């Protein structure tokens, strides 16, 4: 299979459930969970004589995402009915936007700051979700839960600018990061609040025309989106190389097998019989509303990442990790108000603090130590009064239980303050060298790595309290004498 002579053309359609209190066109509660079919009313069910009322918050969140992805915001918006029959669609249609998406012509940047690639956003439009069909609970029947029906969504449609599963992974990661940052959506693919369909085709490199497009659905994680795309690229290339014809179809992804399988043929576009929604008036978005939303938006992950690299001197890797979650950014921003030790601050958040969070499946908001207190700890370490290892391994586990205690007081209480008295440390150095005369000879004959052995002995004799800088300097002085 001559894979190198082909390229993939990929576009993603991402549905994000919006974090509104009520549904898109009714006052029904919009939240995940609850007993089946309890978050519904006659409006959600489309009973005769009921009328939808537009939820303004839906538009505000859609505009927020549009601004974050550099889109144009449409002033005059119309609603449309998308008609199709499915058991979990109680009204027999969805209220959506057809010809007038609220956001258009944007982009998302993926890749490192020095090798960024722009992925175009064709459109972002508002619509309502369908209910949920459940196939696993009964061997004979499909069960329907309409709690999700009417939940507001935005659909984010990319241009076909992606060329690999890895790029799709980066793009979807960035989309999820944005919706979480902006509190638009919780981004939980496992619960279905963020869903992604991938349109994939392959063509010979250099060709201008697209190949036959296959749509892949039912991927419940970003990793599975990548896996499905990678598999589908290989499947299509192999089929073409074997003289087979690629069919336009909808496929599903089998996560256990890592393969896709056909769900239904899609020889022609669905005829949804779109027509204007007769029960909702046009929606006008005023420029003042857009600017008010823009002024209330936080700094976005890519902006912060560049600032951390350029102004704080952090590595691309550290800056990317720090900006992955808004709660981490919030803490880090507060921390650097109290210290200029930016690298040390990043190391603590990405090291010992994250280990503590991961051990308990916690979020950064759960970390009980105030940023100012952690800054004081960084100062103690920088002044040589406390070693990093003692602070991370011995002080931190106690500190999270009594976070209001000052770090110096706690270090004193735990007997962790480092010994900096040169005379005392010199005595320990002499004892360590005297204990290993043969190793001293080996060191002086070129085995410089043995200094770690001597350092370990000094630290053991001092019960971990000897200042490593002082001990290292004294060891080197005596060994080189």
C-alpha positions in Angstrom: 0.0 0.0 0.0 1.6 3.2 -1.2 0.4 5.5 1.6 2.9 8.2 1.0 1.3 9.2 -2.3 -2.0 10.0 -0.7 -3.3 12.7 1.6 -6.3 12.8 3.8 -8.9 15.6 3.8 -10.7 15.9 7.1 -13.4 18.2 8.5 -15.0 17.9 11.9 -18.5 18.7 13.1 -18.5 19.3 16.8 -21.7 19.6 18.9 -21.4 21.3 22.3 -24.2 21.3 24.8 -24.4 24.8 26.3 -24.3 25.4 30.0 -27.6 27.1 30.4 -30.0 26.6 33.3 -33.0 25.9 31.0 -33.5 24.5 27.6 -33.2 26.4 24.3 -36.9 27.1 23.8 -38.6 26.2 27.0 -38.2 26.7 30.8 -37.5 23.0 31.3 -34.3 22.3 33.3 -31.2 21.6 31.2 -28.9 19.3 33.1 -27.3 15.9 32.7 -28.9 13.0 34.7 -32.2 12.9 36.5 -34.8 10.1 36.2 -35.7 9.4 32.6 -38.3 11.7 31.0 -38.6 14.1 34.0 -36.9 17.2 32.4 -39.7 17.6 29.9 -42.9 19.6 29.4 -45.6 20.1 26.8 -43.3 22.6 25.0 -40.4 20.2 24.8 -42.7 17.5 23.6 -44.3 19.8 20.9 -47.9 19.5 22.0 -50.5 21.3 19.9 -50.9 24.9 20.9 -47.5 25.3 22.6 -45.1 27.9 21.5 -41.3 28.1 21.9 -39.6 31.0 23.6 -35.9 31.6 22.7 -33.4 31.4 25.6 -31.2 34.5 25.2 -28.3 32.8 27.0 -28.0 30.4 24.1 -27.1 33.3 21.8 -24.7 34.8 24.3 -22.7 31.6 24.6 -22.7 31.1 20.8 -21.3 34.6 20.4 -18.7 34.0 23.0 -17.5 30.9 21.1 -17.6 32.8 17.9 -15.4 35.6 19.3 -13.0 33.0 20.7 -12.6 31.5 17.3 -12.2 34.8 15.4 -15.6 34.5 13.7 -17.8 37.2 12.2 -21.0 37.6 14.2 -24.2 37.8 12.2 -26.6 40.7 13.0 -29.8 39.2 11.5 -30.5 35.6 12.5 -33.4 33.4 11.4 -34.5 30.1 12.8 -35.4 27.1 10.7 -37.1 23.7 11.2 -35.0 20.7 10.3 -37.5 17.9 9.7 -36.8 14.2 10.1 -38.4 11.3 12.0 -36.6 9.5 14.8 -38.0 8.0 17.9 -36.0 10.3 20.2 -37.1 13.5 18.4 -40.5 14.3 20.0 -41.6 17.1 17.8 -40.5 15.5 14.5 -38.2 18.4 13.8 -35.3 20.3 15.4 -35.3 24.1 15.7 -31.9 25.1 14.2 -30.3 27.7 11.9 -29.9 26.8 8.2 -29.0 29.7 6.0 -28.1 32.2 8.7 -25.5 30.7 11.2 -24.8 33.1 14.0 -21.0 32.8 13.5 -19.0 32.4 10.3 -15.5 32.5 8.8 -13.4 31.9 11.9 -10.4 29.8 12.7 -8.6 27.8 15.4 -4.8 27.6 15.7 -3.2 24.2 16.4 0.4 23.2 17.0 3.2 24.8 18.9 3.6 28.6 18.8 6.4 28.4 16.3 4.6 25.9 14.0 1.0 26.9 14.2 -1.6 25.9 11.6 -4.9 27.6 11.2 -8.0 25.4 10.8 -10.9 27.3 9.3 -14.3 27.4 11.0 -17.0 27.5 8.3 -19.9 28.2 10.7 -21.2 28.0 14.2 -25.0 27.7 14.5 -27.5 27.3 17.3 -29.9 24.4 17.5 -31.6 22.1 20.0 -30.6 18.6 20.9 -32.6 15.4 20.4 -33.4 12.9 23.2 -31.4 9.7 23.7 -32.1 6.2 22.5 -30.9 3.5 24.9 -30.2 0.1 23.5 -28.4 -1.7 26.3 -30.9 -2.0 29.1 -33.5 -4.2 27.4 -32.8 -7.1 25.1 -36.0 -6.6 23.1 -36.8 -2.9 23.2 -35.1 0.4 22.6 -35.8 2.8 25.5 -36.2 6.5 25.0 -35.1 9.2 27.5 -36.3 12.7 26.4 -34.5 14.6 29.2 -31.9 15.8 26.7 -34.4 16.9 24.1 -34.4 20.7 23.7 -31.1 21.2 25.3 -29.3 24.1 23.5 -26.4 23.2 21.3 -23.9 24.9 19.1 -22.5 23.0 16.1 -19.0 24.0 15.2 -18.2 23.1 11.6 -14.6 23.2 10.4 -13.3 23.7 7.0 -11.7 20.5 5.5 -8.3 21.7 6.5 -7.2 18.8 8.7 -4.8 16.3 7.2 -4.3 13.6 9.8 -5.7 12.0 12.9 -3.1 13.9 15.0 -4.2 17.3 13.7 -7.8 16.3 14.4 -6.8 15.4 17.9 -5.1 18.8 18.4 -8.0 20.7 16.9 -10.6 18.9 19.1 -8.4 19.3 22.2 -8.3 23.1 21.5 -12.1 23.3 20.9 -12.7 21.4 24.2 -10.2 23.7 26.0 -12.0 26.8 24.7 -15.5 25.7 25.7 -14.3 24.8 29.1 -12.3 28.0 29.5 -15.3 30.1 28.6 -17.8 28.0 30.6 -19.8 27.3 27.5 -19.8 23.5 27.8 -18.3 21.0 30.3 -16.6 19.2 27.4 -17.5 15.8 28.7 -17.5 13.5 25.7 -18.3 10.4 27.7 -21.6 11.9 28.9 -22.3 13.3 25.4 -22.1 17.0 26.2 -19.4 17.3 23.5 -19.8 15.1 20.4 -17.8 14.9 17.2 -18.5 13.6 13.7 -15.6 13.3 11.3 -15.9 13.7 7.5 -12.9 11.9 5.9 -11.7 11.4 2.4 -8.4 10.6 0.7 -6.9 11.8 -2.6 -3.6 11.6 -4.4 -1.2 14.3 -3.3 -1.4 17.3 -5.6 -5.0 16.5 -6.7 -7.4 19.5 -6.5 -10.6 17.5 -6.2 -11.7 15.9 -3.0 -12.3 12.1 -2.8 -15.5 10.5 -1.7 -16.4 11.6 1.8 -17.2 9.1 4.6 -18.8 10.3 7.8 -17.8 8.6 11.1 -20.0 8.9 14.2 -20.2 7.6 17.7 -16.7 8.5 19.1 -16.8 9.1 22.8 -13.3 10.5 23.4 -10.7 12.7 21.6 -8.4 9.7 21.5 -11.0 7.6 19.7 -11.6 10.4 17.2 -7.9 10.1 16.3 -8.0 6.3 16.2 -11.1 6.3 14.0 -9.6 8.8 11.5 -6.3 6.9 11.3 -8.1 3.7 10.7 -10.4 5.2 8.1 -7.5 6.8 6.2 -5.8 3.4 6.0 -9.0 1.6 5.0 -9.8 4.0 2.2 -6.3 4.0 0.8 -6.2 0.2 0.8 -9.5 0.1 -0.9 -8.4 2.5 -3.7 -5.2 0.6 -4.1 -7.1 -2.6 -4.5 -9.3 -1.1 -7.2 -12.4 -0.8 -5.0 -14.8 2.1 -5.0 -15.3 4.2 -1.9 -19.0 4.6 -1.1 -20.4 7.7 0.5 -21.8 6.4 3.7 -22.1 6.9 7.5 -19.9 4.6 9.6 -19.5 4.0 13.3 -16.4 3.3 15.3 -15.8 0.1 17.2 -13.4 1.3 20.0 -12.6 -2.3 21.1 -11.6 -3.4 17.7 -10.2 0.0 16.6 -12.1 -0.2 13.3 -15.1 1.4 11.6 -18.1 -0.3 10.2 -20.9 0.8 7.9 -24.2 2.1 9.4 -26.1 3.3 6.4 -25.5 4.4 2.8 -25.4 8.2 2.2 -25.5 8.3 -1.6 -27.3 11.6 -1.6 -27.6 14.5 0.9 -30.5 14.1 3.3 -33.6 16.2 2.4 -34.5 17.7 5.7 -37.1 20.0 4.1 -35.7 23.0 6.0 -38.2 25.9 6.2 -38.4 29.0 8.3 -39.5 28.4 11.9 -43.0 30.1 12.0 -43.2 30.4 15.8 -40.0 32.4 16.4 -39.3 35.9 15.2 -35.9 36.9 13.7 -33.1 37.4 16.2 -31.1 40.6 15.9 -27.6 40.8 17.5 -26.6 44.4 18.3 -23.0 45.4 18.1 -23.2 46.7 21.7 -24.2 43.2 22.9 -21.2 41.7 21.0 -18.8 44.2 22.5 -20.2 43.6 26.0 -19.6 39.9 25.6 -16.1 40.5 24.2 -15.1 42.8 27.1 -16.2 40.1 29.6 -14.2 37.3 28.1 -11.0 36.0 29.9 -7.6 35.7 28.2 -7.7 32.7 26.0 -5.3 29.7 26.2 -3.2 30.5 23.2 -2.7 34.1 24.3 -1.7 33.0 27.8 0.6 30.3 26.4 2.5 32.8 24.3 2.7 35.3 27.2 4.1 32.6 29.5 6.7 31.7 26.9 7.7 35.2 25.9 7.3 37.2 29.2 7.9 34.6 31.9 10.5 32.5 30.0 8.7 29.2 30.4 9.1 26.3 28.0 6.4 25.6 25.4 5.8 22.3 27.2 5.3 24.0 30.6 3.2 26.8 29.1 0.9 24.3 27.3 0.3 22.3 30.5 -0.4 25.3 32.6 -3.0 26.6 30.2 -4.7 23.3 29.6 -7.3 24.0 32.4 -8.8 27.3 33.4 -8.6 26.5 37.1 -4.9 25.9 36.8 -4.4 29.3 35.0 -6.4 31.0 37.7 -4.2 29.6 40.5 -1.0 30.3 38.6 -2.0 33.9 37.8 -2.6 34.4 41.5 0.6 32.7 42.5 2.8 34.9 40.2 1.3 38.0 41.9 3.4 37.0 44.9 6.6 35.7 43.3 8.9 36.2 40.3 10.2 32.7 40.5 8.1 31.7 37.5 9.9 28.5 36.6 9.8 27.3 40.3 6.1 28.2 40.4 5.4 26.2 37.3 7.4 23.3 38.6 5.4 23.1 41.8 2.1 23.3 40.1 3.0 20.7 37.4 4.9 18.5 39.9 4.0 18.0 43.5 0.7 19.9 43.4 -0.5 18.0 40.3 0.6 14.7 41.9 -1.6 15.4 44.9 -4.5 16.4 42.7 -4.2 13.2 40.6 -3.9 11.0 43.6 -7.4 12.0 44.7 -9.0 12.7 41.3 -9.2 16.4 42.4 -9.4 19.7 40.5 -7.1 22.7 41.0 -10.0 24.4 42.8 -9.7 21.7 45.5 -6.1 22.6 46.3 -6.4 24.2 49.8 -3.1 26.1 50.0 -3.5 29.7 49.1 -1.2 31.1 46.3 0.4 33.5 48.7 1.3 30.7 51.0 2.8 28.6 48.2 4.9 31.7 47.1 6.2 31.9 50.7 7.3 28.2 50.4 9.1 29.0 47.1 11.0 31.8 48.9 12.0 29.4 51.7 13.4 26.9 49.2 15.1 29.7 47.2 16.8 30.9 50.4 18.1 27.4 51.1 16.1 27.0 54.3 14.2 24.1 53.0 15.0 21.5 50.3 12.6 20.9 47.4 12.4 17.2 48.2 11.6 17.8 51.9 9.0 20.3 51.0 7.3 18.1 48.4 7.6 14.7 50.2 7.3 15.7 53.9 5.8 19.1 54.2 3.1 19.1 51.5 1.2 16.0 52.7 0.8 17.7 56.2 0.2 21.2 54.8 -2.8 20.2 52.8 -4.4 19.1 56.1 -3.6 22.4 57.8 -3.3 24.9 54.9 -3.6 28.0 57.1 -0.3 27.3 58.8 2.6 29.4 57.5 5.2 27.2 55.6 8.2 28.3 57.8 6.3 27.5 61.0 5.2 24.1 59.6 8.8 23.3 58.5 10.0 24.2 62.0 7.4 22.0 63.5 8.4 19.1 61.2 12.1 19.7 61.9 12.8 20.2 58.1 14.7 23.5 58.2 18.0 23.0 56.5 21.3 23.2 58.3 23.5 25.8 56.6 26.3 26.0 59.2 29.5 25.3 57.2 31.4 24.0 60.2 28.7 21.4 61.0 28.3 20.3 57.4 32.1 20.2 56.9 32.3 17.7 59.8 29.7 15.5 58.1 31.6 15.8 54.8 34.8 14.6 56.5 33.0 11.7 58.0 31.5 10.7 54.7 34.9 10.8 52.9 36.5 8.9 55.7 33.9 6.1 55.5 34.8 5.5 51.8 38.5 5.9 51.2 38.5 3.6 48.2 35.7 5.6 46.6 37.6 8.8 47.2 40.6 7.3 45.3 38.3 6.2 42.5 36.8 9.7 42.3 40.3 11.3 42.1 41.2 8.8 39.3 38.3 10.1 37.1 35.0 8.6 38.4 33.4 12.0 39.0 29.9 10.4 39.2 30.8 9.1 42.7 30.0 12.5 44.1 26.4 11.4 44.3 27.4 8.6 46.7 29.2 11.1 49.0 26.2 13.5 48.9 23.9 10.7 49.8 26.1 9.9 52.8 26.2 13.5 53.9 22.4 13.8 53.6 21.9 10.6 55.5 24.1 11.7 58.4 22.3 15.1 58.5 18.9 13.4 58.3 18.2 15.3 55.1 18.8 18.7 56.7 22.2 19.6 55.2 22.0 22.4 52.6 22.8 20.6 49.4 24.6 23.7 47.9 26.9 24.0 50.9 27.5 20.3 51.0 28.3 20.0 47.3 30.7 22.9 47.4 32.6 21.4 50.4 32.7 17.9 48.9 34.1 19.3 45.6 36.7 21.4 47.5 38.0 18.4 49.6 37.9 15.9 46.8 39.8 18.1 44.4 42.4 19.1 47.0 
